[in-house]
């Protein structure tokens, strides 16, 4: 299976009763966050996030370190692997408790 085909078959998000994980998060500015063409949808959003009553884990907008936004109850873990030299992952318990952030340096040849 090609990488492109594999990516195209992935779901847009994962969630349980405490956690919602997506690429760019659920925006305050959209009625349908799962519309793949909506600039405020879970693929493209860079605007403030809506508090959806569970922890959101997102990326898409690079930051220098993982950042928590209390208003939206969201962690942005996009640390700009292509720009800042490391990728960030997060370990989360099923109840939404963050237990650890993982930093993996990228190969400088990937820049």
Protein Blocks (a to p, Z undefined) as FASTA:
>chain_A
ZZklmmmmpcfbdcdfkbccdfkopafkbfblmlmklmkbmklgcbdcddehiacddehi
acfbdcddfklopacfbeolmlnopacdddddfkopafbdcdddddfklZZ
